[in-house]
């Protein structure tokens, strides 16, 4: 739950103050191979959507 509150740059979703420890946690998560694969899958699905 912490990641979804600090991992997005959209102020609508930010429920926690972006403290250094939270930001570092989100950055580490985004570098994980599974997170990268999930991003690739999401981008591929978005590319299939009509504009």
Secondary structure, DSSP 4 states (H G I P E B T S, - for coil): -HHHHHS---TTT--S---HHHHHHHHHHHHSHHHHHHHHHHHHHHHHS--
